[in-house]
Amino acid sequence: MGYTLHFGVIWQNFDRLLAGLALGLGLAIVSIAIGALAGVILGFASVGGNRPLRAAVAGYVTVIRNTPLLVIILIVYFGLPQLGISLGKLESFVFSLSIYAAAYLSEVFRAGLLSVPPGLVDAGRAIGLRRRHIARLVVFPIVLRNSLPALGSTFISLFKDTSLAAAIAIPELTFEARKINVETFRVIETWLVATGLYVATCWVIAAGLRRLERRYPRF
């Protein structure tokens, strides 16, 4: 017996898919913001810190980057309460995604720091700027611009990784699609529409980032 496509029931529940998409995008934005802040701090520490600090950062990056994100999510959500640290679903997922992003972005920012011409730092010292002023006014803007492509790719990856939030029953796009699938038994239609929403959103994000890169030329 052939399978007949019927998208009507999916369109009836399309608002649920859009709500899930919006939630996933929001989770990705918050996580990339926290992860980028932590990544900048770790990046500076890995370049300019003392040996024990550099070793600690390297250890953190190695452990997190070699641990599946789903495992991190389950440890944070189910493991931390055993230690007396209780987080809600959204908070635990954002925390998991943020520490995961920080491990990758620390390497991105570290590479960006190493790409800053030493002459610019010397010029900042020559005009009397203090170390923190050089970092904030000279180094950081260059690092941020040079890191934009990798930062954008990480954001798109994080957005797709929000699908793992379904593992702890957060109603993002994948969770809602799976729920609609169970309720309607329209397997192909549900996942085709969900895939289309993911692809369209990632395309819009990538197009916006490319436009931003063209506006601010690489140093």
Contacts in CASP RR format, 6 or more apart in sequence:
PFRMAT RR
TARGET T0000
AUTHOR 0000-0000-0000
METHOD contacts of the structure
MODEL  1
MGYTLHFGVIWQNFDRLLAGLALGLGLAIVSIAIGALAGVILGFASVGGN
RPLRAAVAGYVTVIRNTPLLVIILIVYFGLPQLGISLGKLESFVFSLSIY
AAAYLSEVFRAGLLSVPPGLVDAGRAIGLRRRHIARLVVFPIVLRNSLPA
LGSTFISLFKDTSLAAAIAIPELTFEARKINVETFRVIETWLVATGLYVA
TCWVIAAGLRRLERRYPRF
3 188 0 8 1.000
5 188 0 8 1.000
5 189 0 8 1.000
6 186 0 8 1.000
6 189 0 8 1.000
7 186 0 8 1.000
7 189 0 8 1.000
7 193 0 8 1.000
8 189 0 8 1.000
9 180 0 8 1.000
9 184 0 8 1.000
9 186 0 8 1.000
9 189 0 8 1.000
10 17 0 8 1.000
10 180 0 8 1.000
10 184 0 8 1.000
10 186 0 8 1.000
10 189 0 8 1.000
10 190 0 8 1.000
10 193 0 8 1.000
13 176 0 8 1.000
13 180 0 8 1.000
13 184 0 8 1.000
14 193 0 8 1.000
16 176 0 8 1.000
16 179 0 8 1.000
16 180 0 8 1.000
17 173 0 8 1.000
17 176 0 8 1.000
17 177 0 8 1.000
17 180 0 8 1.000
17 193 0 8 1.000
17 194 0 8 1.000
17 197 0 8 1.000
18 197 0 8 1.000
19 171 0 8 1.000
19 176 0 8 1.000
20 171 0 8 1.000
20 172 0 8 1.000
20 173 0 8 1.000
20 175 0 8 1.000
20 176 0 8 1.000
21 172 0 8 1.000
21 173 0 8 1.000
21 197 0 8 1.000
21 201 0 8 1.000
23 170 0 8 1.000
23 171 0 8 1.000
23 172 0 8 1.000
23 173 0 8 1.000
24 159 0 8 1.000
24 162 0 8 1.000
24 165 0 8 1.000
24 172 0 8 1.000
24 173 0 8 1.000
25 159 0 8 1.000
25 162 0 8 1.000
25 201 0 8 1.000
27 90 0 8 1.000
27 93 0 8 1.000
27 94 0 8 1.000
27 97 0 8 1.000
27 162 0 8 1.000
27 165 0 8 1.000
27 170 0 8 1.000
27 172 0 8 1.000
28 97 0 8 1.000
28 155 0 8 1.000
28 158 0 8 1.000
28 159 0 8 1.000
28 161 0 8 1.000
28 162 0 8 1.000
30 94 0 8 1.000
30 98 0 8 1.000
31 94 0 8 1.000
31 97 0 8 1.000
31 98 0 8 1.000
31 101 0 8 1.000
31 158 0 8 1.000
32 101 0 8 1.000
32 151 0 8 1.000
32 154 0 8 1.000
32 155 0 8 1.000
32 158 0 8 1.000
34 94 0 8 1.000
34 98 0 8 1.000
34 101 0 8 1.000
34 102 0 8 1.000
35 98 0 8 1.000
35 99 0 8 1.000
35 101 0 8 1.000
35 102 0 8 1.000
35 105 0 8 1.000
36 101 0 8 1.000
36 102 0 8 1.000
36 105 0 8 1.000
36 151 0 8 1.000
38 98 0 8 1.000
38 99 0 8 1.000
38 101 0 8 1.000
38 102 0 8 1.000
38 105 0 8 1.000
38 106 0 8 1.000
39 101 0 8 1.000
39 102 0 8 1.000
39 105 0 8 1.000
39 106 0 8 1.000
39 108 0 8 1.000
39 109 0 8 1.000
40 105 0 8 1.000
40 109 0 8 1.000
40 140 0 8 1.000
40 143 0 8 1.000
42 57 0 8 1.000
42 60 0 8 1.000
42 61 0 8 1.000
42 102 0 8 1.000
42 105 0 8 1.000
42 106 0 8 1.000
42 109 0 8 1.000
42 110 0 8 1.000
43 57 0 8 1.000
43 106 0 8 1.000
43 107 0 8 1.000
43 109 0 8 1.000
43 110 0 8 1.000
43 113 0 8 1.000
44 109 0 8 1.000
44 113 0 8 1.000
44 135 0 8 1.000
45 53 0 8 1.000
45 54 0 8 1.000
45 57 0 8 1.000
46 54 0 8 1.000
46 57 0 8 1.000
46 58 0 8 1.000
46 61 0 8 1.000
46 106 0 8 1.000
46 110 0 8 1.000
47 110 0 8 1.000
47 113 0 8 1.000
47 114 0 8 1.000
48 54 0 8 1.000
57 106 0 8 1.000
60 103 0 8 1.000
61 103 0 8 1.000
61 106 0 8 1.000
61 107 0 8 1.000
64 72 0 8 1.000
64 99 0 8 1.000
64 100 0 8 1.000
64 102 0 8 1.000
64 103 0 8 1.000
65 103 0 8 1.000
65 104 0 8 1.000
69 96 0 8 1.000
69 97 0 8 1.000
69 100 0 8 1.000
69 161 0 8 1.000
69 164 0 8 1.000
70 164 0 8 1.000
70 167 0 8 1.000
72 96 0 8 1.000
72 99 0 8 1.000
72 100 0 8 1.000
73 92 0 8 1.000
73 93 0 8 1.000
73 96 0 8 1.000
73 97 0 8 1.000
73 164 0 8 1.000
73 165 0 8 1.000
73 167 0 8 1.000
73 168 0 8 1.000
74 167 0 8 1.000
74 168 0 8 1.000
76 87 0 8 1.000
76 92 0 8 1.000
76 93 0 8 1.000
76 95 0 8 1.000
76 96 0 8 1.000
77 87 0 8 1.000
77 88 0 8 1.000
77 89 0 8 1.000
77 92 0 8 1.000
77 93 0 8 1.000
77 96 0 8 1.000
77 168 0 8 1.000
80 86 0 8 1.000
80 87 0 8 1.000
80 92 0 8 1.000
81 87 0 8 1.000
87 95 0 8 1.000
89 165 0 8 1.000
89 168 0 8 1.000
89 169 0 8 1.000
89 170 0 8 1.000
90 170 0 8 1.000
92 168 0 8 1.000
93 162 0 8 1.000
93 165 0 8 1.000
93 168 0 8 1.000
93 170 0 8 1.000
97 158 0 8 1.000
97 161 0 8 1.000
97 162 0 8 1.000
100 158 0 8 1.000
100 161 0 8 1.000
101 154 0 8 1.000
101 158 0 8 1.000
104 154 0 8 1.000
105 151 0 8 1.000
105 154 0 8 1.000
108 147 0 8 1.000
108 150 0 8 1.000
108 151 0 8 1.000
108 154 0 8 1.000
109 143 0 8 1.000
109 147 0 8 1.000
111 147 0 8 1.000
111 150 0 8 1.000
112 142 0 8 1.000
112 143 0 8 1.000
112 146 0 8 1.000
112 147 0 8 1.000
113 139 0 8 1.000
113 143 0 8 1.000
115 142 0 8 1.000
115 143 0 8 1.000
115 146 0 8 1.000
115 219 0 8 1.000
116 138 0 8 1.000
116 139 0 8 1.000
116 142 0 8 1.000
116 143 0 8 1.000
120 138 0 8 1.000
120 139 0 8 1.000
120 142 0 8 1.000
121 134 0 8 1.000
121 138 0 8 1.000
121 139 0 8 1.000
123 138 0 8 1.000
124 134 0 8 1.000
124 138 0 8 1.000
125 134 0 8 1.000
129 137 0 8 1.000
129 138 0 8 1.000
142 219 0 8 1.000
144 151 0 8 1.000
145 216 0 8 1.000
145 217 0 8 1.000
145 218 0 8 1.000
145 219 0 8 1.000
146 218 0 8 1.000
146 219 0 8 1.000
148 209 0 8 1.000
148 212 0 8 1.000
148 213 0 8 1.000
148 216 0 8 1.000
149 209 0 8 1.000
149 213 0 8 1.000
152 205 0 8 1.000
152 206 0 8 1.000
152 209 0 8 1.000
155 205 0 8 1.000
155 209 0 8 1.000
156 202 0 8 1.000
156 205 0 8 1.000
156 206 0 8 1.000
159 201 0 8 1.000
159 202 0 8 1.000
159 205 0 8 1.000
160 198 0 8 1.000
160 202 0 8 1.000
162 172 0 8 1.000
162 173 0 8 1.000
162 174 0 8 1.000
163 172 0 8 1.000
163 173 0 8 1.000
163 174 0 8 1.000
163 198 0 8 1.000
165 172 0 8 1.000
165 174 0 8 1.000
165 175 0 8 1.000
166 172 0 8 1.000
166 174 0 8 1.000
166 175 0 8 1.000
166 178 0 8 1.000
169 175 0 8 1.000
171 179 0 8 1.000
173 194 0 8 1.000
173 197 0 8 1.000
173 198 0 8 1.000
174 194 0 8 1.000
177 190 0 8 1.000
177 191 0 8 1.000
177 193 0 8 1.000
177 194 0 8 1.000
180 186 0 8 1.000
180 190 0 8 1.000
181 187 0 8 1.000
181 190 0 8 1.000
181 191 0 8 1.000
184 190 0 8 1.000
END
